[in-house]
Amino acid sequence: MSTPINLSQNTSSPSSDYQKLLLPGMMLSMFCWGLSWTSGKVLSHYGAATEITFYRFAFTVLSLLFILPLFRVKWTISRRGLPSLLITSVLMTAYSVLFFKGLLQGYAGAGGVLVTTLCPVMSYVIMLLLARRLPDKQETLGIVLGLVAACLLLNLIADWQKVFESGNVYFLLAAFIWAIISLLTARTEKYGSPLTFSLWLYLLSVLQVMFLIDSQKIFHIAQQADGLFWGNLFFSATITTALATSFYFYITTQLGASRASSFIFLVPTSAALGAWVFLGEVPNLHTITGGLVGITAVYVLNKKTNV
């Protein structure tokens, strides 16, 4: 039997050998994130966004209840982390609802590329605003490339009204909210284990969603659900949310929000590929071009070590 991995609070810088172990784990997590857009598209057709969000969060909590004992982490976090936990839970609930609403109206591949390429740029801009300083030449280039990527991804060059179509508004709001979540979760190491933080985060989110749903519809979904629903729910909640997202939060505590967000550039490829293979969504030229420009923007910004 292998020794359980210790994901308890750790404020020291990761060693080079440790970073080598983090890299493949982060890459796998990002690949799962990309496929989650395809999985979410399937789930979005089984009920309203709030109802599917409830199922996703509930299964995530159950998954984390099984996962935490394996890593031998404390089940509590510092009281100082409660405000951050509460705010993040509200934002996570909003993000998930926007996620499913956008997928119901729009394309999984295009949405995945849009959100995951703009999120790191938004995160960096927010950090600049919080630092109350102007961007230097390199940062300006990265931000401008990010804006160009947004215009291409939204196909605004052909028609500016595209921003209001195909769930794009939901996707843009989701990207902005996730950028804020990235900044908030960068401080979780001060309050305890990232896994424990995730457990309480999704538990609070479940309680919040309960005020937004109709219990009869929840039972109706369970009665009508088939193997496709439960399979995608397991992947979306256990694999993607409980494991991959918690691992992302942990990486954020080690590398910082801006550097950890740069790994998201791996998601657009798997999001577009997954939607193409499983949903038959052939990527448009403007989506591919915008994604490449967005990845370049993230690369330019990631070359800055401090904000």
Rosetta silent file (secondary structure, phi, psi, omega in degrees, C-alpha in Angstrom):
SEQUENCE: MSTPINLSQNTSSPSSDYQKLLLPGMMLSMFCWGLSWTSGKVLSHYGAATEITFYRFAFTVLSLLFILPLFRVKWTISRRGLPSLLITSVLMTAYSVLFFKGLLQGYAGAGGVLVTTLCPVMSYVIMLLLARRLPDKQETLGIVLGLVAACLLLNLIADWQKVFESGNVYFLLAAFIWAIISLLTARTEKYGSPLTFSLWLYLLSVLQVMFLIDSQKIFHIAQQADGLFWGNLFFSATITTALATSFYFYITTQLGASRASSFIFLVPTSAALGAWVFLGEVPNLHTITGGLVGITAVYVLNKKTNV
SCORE:     score description
SCORE:     0.000 S_00000001
   1 L     0.000  132.591 -178.851    0.000    0.000    0.000 S_00000001
   2 L   -76.122  154.044  179.275    1.370    3.385   -0.955 S_00000001
   3 L   -73.546  131.223  179.378    1.866    6.113    1.604 S_00000001
   4 L   -58.288  141.139  178.528   -0.959    8.698    1.578 S_00000001
   5 L   -76.411  135.976 -178.955    0.032   12.013    0.067 S_00000001
   6 L   -91.845  110.434  176.982    0.135   14.846    2.547 S_00000001
   7 L  -109.687   30.125  176.761   -1.873   17.821    1.323 S_00000001
   8 L   -74.913  175.955 -175.922   -1.890   19.581    4.648 S_00000001
   9 L   -54.732  132.382 -179.480   -0.883   23.195    5.006 S_00000001
  10 L  -149.325  113.055 -177.105    2.505   23.887    3.435 S_00000001
  11 L  -102.055   -3.677 -179.826    3.918   27.336    3.003 S_00000001
  12 L   -79.641  156.863 -179.487    7.407   26.355    1.884 S_00000001
  13 L   -72.287  137.328 -178.819    8.450   26.556   -1.749 S_00000001
  14 L   -68.006  141.191  178.437    8.155   23.240   -3.594 S_00000001
  15 L   -71.434  168.592 -179.385   11.445   21.516   -4.463 S_00000001
  16 H   -63.755  -39.506  178.416   12.451   20.844   -8.068 S_00000001
  17 H   -65.486  -38.628  179.697   11.638   17.122   -7.699 S_00000001
  18 H   -66.371  -39.075  178.885    8.280   18.004   -6.190 S_00000001
  19 H   -64.173  -32.742  177.880    7.536   20.395   -9.056 S_00000001
  20 H   -64.962  -31.790  177.091    8.229   17.570  -11.514 S_00000001
  21 H   -76.382  -31.582 -179.874    5.460   15.585   -9.843 S_00000001
  22 H   -69.736  -33.623 -174.790    3.113   18.570   -9.914 S_00000001
  23 H   -60.288  -54.912  179.853    3.531   19.088  -13.661 S_00000001
  24 H   -64.082  -33.847  177.764    1.937   15.843  -14.954 S_00000001
  25 H   -64.851  -40.943  178.797   -0.791   16.109  -12.328 S_00000001
  26 H   -67.524  -39.565  179.353   -1.601   19.649  -13.408 S_00000001
  27 H   -63.770  -42.554  178.315   -1.599   18.649  -17.085 S_00000001
  28 H   -65.481  -39.374  178.403   -4.016   15.779  -16.403 S_00000001
  29 H   -62.264  -43.426 -179.964   -6.239   18.085  -14.355 S_00000001
  30 H   -67.349  -34.866  176.676   -6.371   20.620  -17.163 S_00000001
  31 H   -64.164  -41.482  177.120   -7.175   17.881  -19.693 S_00000001
  32 H   -64.108  -38.995  176.618  -10.092   16.805  -17.491 S_00000001
  33 H   -58.444  -42.540  179.799  -11.219   20.430  -17.288 S_00000001
  34 H   -62.001  -43.976  179.244  -11.318   20.580  -21.059 S_00000001
  35 H   -69.466  -21.344 -179.758  -13.436   17.444  -21.290 S_00000001
  36 H   -64.531  -23.907  177.412  -15.733   18.808  -18.578 S_00000001
  37 H   -69.268  -38.345  175.137  -17.158   21.225  -21.130 S_00000001
  38 H   -66.861  -45.336  179.083  -18.325   18.298  -23.239 S_00000001
  39 H   -62.286  -41.835  179.063  -19.646   16.529  -20.153 S_00000001
  40 H   -64.663  -35.385  177.207  -21.381   19.698  -18.982 S_00000001
  41 H   -61.037  -42.477  178.347  -23.044   20.120  -22.366 S_00000001
  42 H   -63.879  -46.489 -178.104  -24.583   16.660  -22.008 S_00000001
  43 H   -65.312  -31.102 -175.422  -25.755   17.354  -18.448 S_00000001
  44 L   -62.948  -18.643 -178.451  -27.260   20.734  -19.374 S_00000001
  45 L   -89.045   -1.697 -177.402  -30.046   18.995  -21.301 S_00000001
  46 L   -96.011   -9.403 -179.503  -31.308   17.067  -18.271 S_00000001
  47 L   176.149 -178.011  179.075  -32.580   20.029  -16.265 S_00000001
  48 L   -68.140  160.102 -176.889  -32.235   23.684  -15.334 S_00000001
  49 H   -58.793  -40.307 -179.351  -28.792   25.092  -14.575 S_00000001
  50 H   -67.801  -35.616 -178.953  -29.500   25.374  -10.837 S_00000001
  51 H   -70.351  -42.773  178.082  -30.740   21.780  -10.644 S_00000001
  52 H   -68.385  -35.214  175.984  -27.719   20.333  -12.440 S_00000001
  53 H   -61.167  -41.448  178.111  -25.482   22.526  -10.287 S_00000001
  54 H   -59.196  -48.628  179.752  -27.081   21.007   -7.185 S_00000001
  55 H   -61.302  -42.508 -178.238  -26.360   17.474   -8.376 S_00000001
  56 H   -63.715  -46.166 -179.410  -22.806   18.372   -9.344 S_00000001
  57 H   -68.767  -39.517 -179.682  -21.997   20.001   -6.012 S_00000001
  58 H   -62.632  -43.774  178.288  -23.734   17.277   -3.983 S_00000001
  59 H   -68.467  -31.649  176.944  -21.740   14.545   -5.719 S_00000001
  60 H   -64.889  -44.040  178.436  -18.585   16.600   -5.282 S_00000001
  61 H   -61.184  -45.818  178.958  -19.129   16.792   -1.522 S_00000001
  62 H   -60.352  -40.466  179.740  -19.721   13.035   -1.330 S_00000001
  63 H   -64.307  -43.676 -179.373  -16.557   12.424   -3.347 S_00000001
  64 H   -67.326  -30.434  177.496  -14.467   14.675   -1.109 S_00000001
  65 H   -64.140  -29.483  176.191  -15.807   12.929    1.991 S_00000001
  66 H   -84.154  -30.958 -174.454  -14.214    9.733    0.661 S_00000001
  67 H   -77.972  -41.316 -174.441  -11.047   11.442   -0.587 S_00000001
  68 H   -55.689  -44.341  179.447  -10.051   13.432    2.512 S_00000001
  69 H   -60.996  -28.641 -179.732   -9.360   10.409    4.774 S_00000001
  70 H   -66.880  -28.747 -177.342   -6.974    9.026    2.146 S_00000001
  71 H  -100.419    0.096  175.209   -4.790   12.123    2.428 S_00000001
  72 L    50.909   52.168  177.640   -4.991   12.360    6.228 S_00000001
  73 L  -107.082  159.535  177.910   -5.741   16.068    6.341 S_00000001
  74 L   -68.652  150.675 -177.861   -7.561   18.023    9.020 S_00000001
  75 L   -92.892    3.975 -177.802  -11.278   18.532    8.558 S_00000001
  76 L  -122.519  157.531  173.881  -11.200   22.112    9.776 S_00000001
  77 L  -123.338  165.150 -179.625   -9.837   25.389    8.491 S_00000001
  78 L   -65.380  146.595  177.830   -8.801   28.522   10.325 S_00000001
  79 H   -60.895  -27.524  179.394  -11.536   30.948   11.316 S_00000001
  80 H   -64.162  -20.071 -178.749   -9.627   33.611    9.420 S_00000001
  81 H   -89.496   -4.354 -176.816  -10.514   31.761    6.236 S_00000001
  82 H   -62.481  -44.632  177.614  -14.279   31.854    6.766 S_00000001
  83 H   -59.315  -44.736  178.612  -14.886   35.176    4.940 S_00000001
  84 H   -63.234  -39.611  179.257  -12.856   33.975    1.956 S_00000001
  85 H   -62.712  -45.169 -178.531  -14.653   30.620    2.064 S_00000001
  86 H   -64.751  -46.609 -179.818  -18.085   32.231    2.066 S_00000001
  87 H   -62.635  -44.230 -179.030  -17.288   34.642   -0.762 S_00000001
  88 H   -64.480  -37.172  179.848  -15.704   31.898   -2.870 S_00000001
  89 H   -64.739  -39.339  177.311  -18.694   29.593   -2.352 S_00000001
  90 H   -64.428  -44.156  179.530  -21.070   32.277   -3.626 S_00000001
  91 H   -66.080  -38.428  179.450  -18.849   32.876   -6.650 S_00000001
  92 H   -64.844  -38.941  176.682  -18.509   29.140   -7.304 S_00000001
  93 H   -63.201  -45.915  178.796  -22.287   28.769   -7.286 S_00000001
  94 H   -62.152  -42.215  179.826  -22.647   31.664   -9.711 S_00000001
  95 H   -60.885  -45.558 -177.339  -19.913   30.247  -11.946 S_00000001
  96 H   -65.018  -40.699  178.362  -21.541   26.817  -12.149 S_00000001
  97 H   -63.821  -44.576  177.450  -24.972   28.243  -12.980 S_00000001
  98 H   -63.711  -37.463  178.401  -23.458   30.439  -15.710 S_00000001
  99 H   -56.793  -51.587 -177.372  -21.457   27.429  -16.916 S_00000001
 100 H   -74.313  -34.386  176.551  -24.559   25.300  -17.520 S_00000001
 101 H   -64.662  -42.588  178.551  -26.666   28.180  -18.868 S_00000001
 102 H   -64.326  -40.906 -179.080  -23.962   29.017  -21.380 S_00000001
 103 H   -68.769  -32.428  179.284  -23.571   25.398  -22.446 S_00000001
 104 H   -65.170  -35.366 -177.769  -27.312   24.971  -22.944 S_00000001
 105 H   -94.695  -30.141 -172.959  -27.350   27.853  -25.433 S_00000001
 106 L  -113.420 -167.154 -178.027  -23.845   27.694  -26.863 S_00000001
 107 L   -96.768  138.877 -178.857  -21.154   25.298  -28.011 S_00000001
 108 H   -64.535  -44.910 -178.378  -19.045   23.329  -25.547 S_00000001
 109 H   -64.881  -49.163 -179.342  -15.836   23.626  -27.560 S_00000001
 110 H   -64.637  -41.002  179.043  -16.137   27.341  -28.297 S_00000001
 111 H   -64.435  -41.785  178.764  -17.213   28.101  -24.722 S_00000001
 112 H   -62.843  -41.718  178.697  -14.337   26.122  -23.278 S_00000001
 113 H   -66.348  -43.587 -178.023  -11.822   27.917  -25.471 S_00000001
 114 H   -61.292  -54.016 -175.096  -13.333   31.333  -24.707 S_00000001
 115 H   -65.192  -45.438 -172.450  -13.458   31.009  -20.920 S_00000001
 116 H   -77.799  -16.171  174.614  -10.137   29.275  -20.412 S_00000001
 117 H   -90.805  -30.715 -179.478   -8.140   31.660  -22.597 S_00000001
 118 H   -84.172  -28.962 -176.986   -9.655   34.845  -21.192 S_00000001
 119 H   -56.055  -49.223 -179.943   -9.616   33.801  -17.520 S_00000001
 120 H   -62.544  -36.006  179.135   -5.814   34.077  -17.008 S_00000001
 121 H   -66.654  -44.670  177.686   -5.754   37.467  -18.737 S_00000001
 122 H   -61.330  -41.428  179.361   -8.619   38.723  -16.576 S_00000001
 123 H   -59.615  -42.726 -178.941   -6.884   37.376  -13.480 S_00000001
 124 H   -67.143  -41.400  179.642   -3.718   39.274  -14.343 S_00000001
 125 H   -63.538  -42.242  178.569   -5.599   42.520  -15.018 S_00000001
 126 H   -61.544  -40.899  178.816   -7.421   42.244  -11.690 S_00000001
 127 H   -64.150  -36.996  176.677   -4.102   41.716   -9.906 S_00000001
 128 H   -64.332  -41.345  179.274   -2.717   44.843  -11.576 S_00000001
 129 H   -64.829  -41.043  178.830   -5.739   46.829  -10.422 S_00000001
 130 H   -66.490  -33.472  178.316   -5.352   45.548   -6.870 S_00000001
 131 H   -78.419  -10.432  178.447   -1.660   46.461   -6.968 S_00000001
 132 L    56.164   50.325  176.027   -2.663   49.945   -8.186 S_00000001
 133 L  -142.543  156.711  178.682   -0.034   50.165  -10.871 S_00000001
 134 L   -82.258  150.285  178.381    0.053   50.470  -14.645 S_00000001
 135 L   -71.165  148.048  174.897    1.221   47.538  -16.774 S_00000001
 136 L   -82.221 -172.582 -175.157    4.710   47.660  -18.274 S_00000001
 137 H   -61.838  -43.736 -178.617    5.394   47.066  -21.974 S_00000001
 138 H   -66.387  -42.158  178.814    5.380   43.281  -21.729 S_00000001
 139 H   -66.661  -38.604  177.333    2.208   43.224  -19.663 S_00000001
 140 H   -61.093  -42.391  177.832    0.549   45.691  -22.034 S_00000001
 141 H   -60.577  -44.952  179.866    1.377   43.411  -24.956 S_00000001
 142 H   -62.938  -41.682 -179.716   -0.127   40.425  -23.152 S_00000001
 143 H   -67.649  -42.417  178.148   -3.300   42.317  -22.251 S_00000001
 144 H   -61.590  -43.694  177.016   -3.719   43.676  -25.799 S_00000001
 145 H   -61.320  -36.091  177.203   -3.282   40.160  -27.187 S_00000001
 146 H   -64.252  -40.049  177.439   -5.914   39.007  -24.711 S_00000001
 147 H   -66.576  -40.851  176.962   -8.358   41.630  -25.985 S_00000001
 148 H   -62.333  -41.949  178.579   -7.643   40.632  -29.588 S_00000001
 149 H   -60.525  -41.227  179.265   -8.222   36.999  -28.632 S_00000001
 150 H   -62.210  -43.867  179.192  -11.576   37.917  -27.086 S_00000001
 151 H   -62.277  -40.583  179.507  -12.668   39.730  -30.251 S_00000001
 152 H   -69.445  -45.169 -178.181  -11.668   36.758  -32.388 S_00000001
 153 H   -63.573  -36.819  178.768  -13.252   34.155  -30.124 S_00000001
 154 L   -84.468   -4.307 -178.989  -16.512   36.089  -29.990 S_00000001
 155 L    58.691   36.959 -177.860  -16.293   36.717  -33.747 S_00000001
 156 L   -71.162  -22.145  179.415  -16.843   40.427  -33.079 S_00000001
 157 L   -64.378  -37.237  179.452  -14.907   41.362  -36.205 S_00000001
 158 L   -80.868  -37.843 -177.586  -17.675   39.877  -38.340 S_00000001
 159 L  -159.836  112.026 -176.934  -20.562   41.002  -36.137 S_00000001
 160 H   -65.037  -21.612 -179.819  -20.250   42.852  -32.810 S_00000001
 161 H   -73.604   -5.644  178.380  -23.695   41.593  -31.785 S_00000001
 162 H   -61.694  -23.213 -178.781  -22.214   38.083  -31.494 S_00000001
 163 H   -62.550  -23.784 -178.335  -21.335   38.939  -27.915 S_00000001
 164 H   -97.550    6.024 -175.266  -25.039   38.601  -27.074 S_00000001
 165 L  -114.305  161.244  170.948  -25.511   35.276  -28.896 S_00000001
 166 L    54.214   35.636  176.320  -24.869   31.579  -28.262 S_00000001
 167 L    74.898   10.642 -175.936  -24.366   31.917  -24.537 S_00000001
 168 H   -62.312  -37.064  179.272  -21.388   34.262  -24.938 S_00000001
 169 H   -62.041  -43.429  177.862  -22.559   36.617  -22.183 S_00000001
 170 H   -61.475  -41.939 -179.009  -22.748   33.690  -19.766 S_00000001
 171 H   -66.137  -40.499  179.175  -19.281   32.532  -20.797 S_00000001
 172 H   -64.631  -43.357  178.040  -17.769   36.005  -20.362 S_00000001
 173 H   -64.788  -38.941  178.670  -19.279   36.381  -16.904 S_00000001
 174 H   -62.603  -41.510  179.243  -18.085   32.885  -15.998 S_00000001
 175 H   -63.126  -42.445 -179.872  -14.524   33.755  -17.057 S_00000001
 176 H   -64.565  -43.321 -179.505  -14.554   36.924  -14.946 S_00000001
 177 H   -65.349  -41.317 -179.896  -15.899   35.095  -11.894 S_00000001
 178 H   -66.565  -31.684  176.545  -13.338   32.298  -12.216 S_00000001
 179 H   -61.881  -40.228  177.788  -10.564   34.890  -12.410 S_00000001
 180 H   -68.595  -41.085  178.039  -11.693   36.224   -9.028 S_00000001
 181 H   -58.879  -40.052  179.429  -11.957   32.693   -7.630 S_00000001
 182 H   -59.946  -39.987 -179.969   -8.355   32.069   -8.692 S_00000001
 183 H   -69.500  -39.410 -179.265   -7.203   35.076   -6.691 S_00000001
 184 H   -69.051  -41.023 -177.366   -9.183   34.084   -3.611 S_00000001
 185 H   -74.653  -12.806  177.678   -8.027   30.463   -3.617 S_00000001
 186 L   -66.028  -14.761 -177.323   -4.399   31.568   -3.893 S_00000001
 187 L  -105.819    6.765 -174.261   -4.565   32.288   -0.164 S_00000001
 188 H   -65.809  -23.489 -178.781   -6.104   29.017    1.009 S_00000001
 189 H   -64.881  -17.824  178.751   -2.765   27.680    2.295 S_00000001
 190 H   -77.178  -17.232 -172.881   -3.062   30.207    5.121 S_00000001
 191 L  -109.659  -10.857 -179.152   -6.247   28.577    6.351 S_00000001
 192 L   142.335 -160.456 -178.366   -5.517   24.842    6.050 S_00000001
 193 L   -69.618  137.849  175.391   -5.540   22.069    3.471 S_00000001
 194 H   -59.155  -33.694  178.105   -6.834   22.950   -0.024 S_00000001
 195 H   -65.804  -42.938  177.999   -8.843   19.709    0.018 S_00000001
 196 H   -64.868  -41.792  177.067  -10.555   20.687    3.258 S_00000001
 197 H   -58.703  -42.179  179.869  -11.188   24.161    1.885 S_00000001
 198 H   -63.717  -41.902  179.841  -12.766   22.549   -1.195 S_00000001
 199 H   -58.252  -52.241 -179.069  -15.023   20.327    0.924 S_00000001
 200 H   -68.506  -31.108  177.498  -16.464   23.217    2.903 S_00000001
 201 H   -61.052  -51.071 -177.480  -16.588   25.347   -0.228 S_00000001
 202 H   -74.800  -27.511  175.560  -18.829   22.919   -2.113 S_00000001
 203 H   -65.707  -44.786  176.024  -20.865   22.101    0.980 S_00000001
 204 H   -62.978  -37.924  179.797  -21.716   25.778    1.382 S_00000001
 205 H   -64.831  -39.401  176.925  -22.447   25.967   -2.340 S_00000001
 206 H   -60.530  -45.752 -179.798  -24.888   23.046   -2.069 S_00000001
 207 H   -61.819  -37.492  178.817  -26.730   24.791    0.753 S_00000001
 208 H   -67.132  -43.689 -178.013  -26.949   27.974   -1.310 S_00000001
 209 H   -65.798  -29.193 -178.816  -28.293   26.191   -4.382 S_00000001
 210 H   -58.912  -26.722  178.670  -30.976   24.483   -2.278 S_00000001
 211 L   -80.395   -7.674 -175.624  -32.699   27.860   -1.966 S_00000001
 212 L  -109.734   -2.595 -172.458  -32.816   28.188   -5.769 S_00000001
 213 L  -114.856  163.568  173.802  -34.227   24.805   -6.777 S_00000001
 214 L  -101.958  117.271 -175.755  -37.541   22.982   -6.848 S_00000001
 215 H   -59.863  -33.325  179.483  -37.214   19.726   -4.897 S_00000001
 216 H   -64.394  -37.596  179.011  -39.820   18.026   -7.083 S_00000001
 217 H   -69.791  -32.619  177.214  -37.740   18.714  -10.184 S_00000001
 218 H   -62.573  -46.023  178.431  -34.667   17.296   -8.444 S_00000001
 219 H   -66.993  -34.579  179.635  -36.490   14.014   -7.812 S_00000001
 220 H   -64.647  -40.869  178.371  -37.874   14.060  -11.350 S_00000001
 221 H   -61.992  -42.954 -179.886  -34.362   14.295  -12.805 S_00000001
 222 H   -62.946  -37.214 -179.138  -33.256   11.331  -10.680 S_00000001
 223 H   -72.065  -34.311 -176.056  -36.209    9.271  -11.872 S_00000001
 224 H   -92.721  -11.329 -174.435  -35.681   10.090  -15.546 S_00000001
 225 L   -67.066  145.408  178.047  -31.875    9.972  -15.554 S_00000001
 226 L  -114.700 -172.601 -179.014  -30.086    7.288  -17.558 S_00000001
 227 H   -62.400  -32.721  179.328  -26.566    5.888  -17.597 S_00000001
 228 H   -63.627  -40.719  179.275  -25.340    8.767  -19.744 S_00000001
 229 H   -65.065  -51.272 -176.352  -26.432   11.259  -17.097 S_00000001
 230 H   -66.424  -35.570  178.145  -24.882    9.422  -14.145 S_00000001
 231 H   -64.847  -44.830  178.930  -21.668    8.725  -16.039 S_00000001
 232 H   -70.937  -32.025  176.842  -21.196   12.366  -16.979 S_00000001
 233 H   -66.648  -41.116  177.374  -22.186   13.471  -13.490 S_00000001
 234 H   -61.779  -45.128  179.504  -19.519   11.201  -11.999 S_00000001
 235 H   -65.076  -44.336 -176.542  -16.900   12.584  -14.367 S_00000001
 236 H   -67.899  -40.732 -175.469  -18.014   16.187  -13.844 S_00000001
 237 H   -87.296  -51.409 -173.927  -18.303   15.982  -10.043 S_00000001
 238 H   -80.325  -53.191 -175.541  -15.767   13.399   -8.905 S_00000001
 239 H   -73.207  -53.261 -173.756  -13.043   13.490  -11.551 S_00000001
 240 H   -78.980  -51.116 -173.508  -13.187   17.106  -12.676 S_00000001
 241 H   -81.467  -53.124 -176.440  -14.509   19.028   -9.676 S_00000001
 242 H   -68.225  -45.108 -175.641  -13.435   17.010   -6.622 S_00000001
 243 H   -90.325  -59.866 -173.814  -10.050   15.884   -7.912 S_00000001
 244 H   -65.127  -45.502 -178.344   -8.921   18.189  -10.736 S_00000001
 245 H   -68.516  -39.912  177.037  -10.273   21.449   -9.300 S_00000001
 246 H   -62.923  -38.737  178.060   -8.993   20.700   -5.800 S_00000001
 247 H   -65.909  -37.575  176.604   -5.587   19.944   -7.288 S_00000001
 248 H   -62.114  -43.860  177.779   -5.748   23.265   -9.159 S_00000001
 249 H   -59.006  -40.932 -179.868   -6.493   25.065   -5.901 S_00000001
 250 H   -64.739  -44.169  178.158   -3.478   23.346   -4.348 S_00000001
 251 H   -60.912  -37.543  179.377   -1.209   24.353   -7.237 S_00000001
 252 H   -60.355  -37.932  179.239   -2.483   27.924   -6.847 S_00000001
 253 H   -69.306  -24.982 -177.754   -1.259   27.969   -3.242 S_00000001
 254 H   -87.932  -38.714 -172.923    2.184   26.813   -4.387 S_00000001
 255 H  -108.433  -16.322 -174.547    2.715   28.948   -7.489 S_00000001
 256 L    95.841  157.989 -173.496    0.364   31.904   -7.067 S_00000001
 257 H   -63.952  -45.529 -174.902   -2.796   32.757   -8.989 S_00000001
 258 H   -67.038  -41.188 -179.380   -1.226   34.236  -12.127 S_00000001
 259 H   -73.022  -40.048  178.487    1.271   31.400  -12.665 S_00000001
 260 H   -65.393  -37.510  179.066   -1.213   28.649  -11.831 S_00000001
 261 H   -63.456  -24.666 -178.240   -3.756   30.195  -14.189 S_00000001
 262 H   -66.112  -23.247  177.872   -1.231   29.907  -17.003 S_00000001
 263 H   -67.787  -16.745 -178.414   -1.679   26.134  -16.979 S_00000001
 264 H   -64.924  -15.759  179.722   -5.206   26.747  -18.204 S_00000001
 265 H   -62.781  -14.772  176.660   -3.780   27.205  -21.707 S_00000001
 266 H   -77.902  -20.992 -174.778   -3.882   23.393  -21.910 S_00000001
 267 H   -70.856  -43.079 -177.749   -7.653   23.374  -21.499 S_00000001
 268 H   -53.661  -39.809 -179.260   -8.724   24.993  -24.812 S_00000001
 269 H   -63.277  -48.836 -179.250   -7.135   22.191  -26.819 S_00000001
 270 H   -70.126  -30.769  177.603   -8.830   19.409  -24.870 S_00000001
 271 H   -66.295  -47.831  179.487  -12.118   21.361  -24.764 S_00000001
 272 H   -66.767  -41.229 -179.294  -12.195   21.820  -28.532 S_00000001
 273 H   -66.217  -43.805  179.907  -10.974   18.281  -29.168 S_00000001
 274 H   -63.434  -42.948  179.008  -13.482   16.711  -26.776 S_00000001
 275 H   -66.111  -33.941  178.867  -16.410   18.649  -28.249 S_00000001
 276 H   -68.791  -46.941 -175.701  -15.283   17.683  -31.751 S_00000001
 277 H   -71.858  -46.142 -171.534  -14.910   13.969  -30.985 S_00000001
 278 H   -95.441  -24.473 -177.316  -17.931   13.436  -28.728 S_00000001
 279 H  -115.273   -7.967 -179.534  -20.375   16.145  -29.849 S_00000001
 280 L    73.111   22.804  178.572  -19.425   16.650  -33.485 S_00000001
 281 L   -87.657  101.023  179.375  -18.652   20.355  -32.953 S_00000001
 282 L   -75.500  122.694 -178.340  -16.119   21.208  -35.645 S_00000001
 283 L   -60.370  135.204  175.810  -14.005   24.182  -34.426 S_00000001
 284 L   -78.263  160.736 -179.435  -14.465   27.384  -36.436 S_00000001
 285 H   -61.646  -41.817 -178.273  -11.489   29.270  -37.843 S_00000001
 286 H   -68.381  -28.295  176.630  -12.076   32.266  -35.566 S_00000001
 287 H   -69.985  -43.829  179.187  -12.190   29.939  -32.540 S_00000001
 288 H   -64.999  -46.864 -179.099   -8.871   28.318  -33.453 S_00000001
 289 H   -63.582  -46.372  179.308   -7.224   31.658  -34.260 S_00000001
 290 H   -62.824  -38.139  177.843   -8.564   33.339  -31.141 S_00000001
 291 H   -63.050  -42.209  179.037   -7.471   30.415  -29.003 S_00000001
 292 H   -65.668  -41.542  177.795   -3.917   30.593  -30.347 S_00000001
 293 H   -65.025  -39.711  178.644   -3.755   34.354  -29.783 S_00000001
 294 H   -64.087  -41.427  177.425   -5.128   33.857  -26.273 S_00000001
 295 H   -62.268  -39.501  177.378   -2.534   31.204  -25.483 S_00000001
 296 H   -62.736  -40.603  178.649    0.152   33.615  -26.703 S_00000001
 297 H   -61.455  -43.897  179.409   -1.240   36.311  -24.399 S_00000001
 298 H   -64.286  -39.426  179.038   -1.088   33.961  -21.423 S_00000001
 299 H   -62.561  -44.339 -179.982    2.473   32.980  -22.329 S_00000001
 300 H   -62.742  -43.857 -179.536    3.562   36.620  -22.493 S_00000001
 301 H   -69.181  -33.200 -177.607    1.954   37.407  -19.144 S_00000001
 302 H   -70.735  -17.186  178.323    3.349   34.274  -17.531 S_00000001
 303 L   -71.045  -15.009  175.262    6.902   35.448  -18.278 S_00000001
 304 L   -86.359  124.513 -177.051    6.343   38.028  -15.538 S_00000001
 305 L   -87.488  -22.611 -178.631    7.154   36.467  -12.190 S_00000001
 306 L  -133.400  148.148  176.165    5.735   39.232  -10.014 S_00000001
 307 L  -113.652    0.000    0.000    2.755   41.541  -10.210 S_00000001
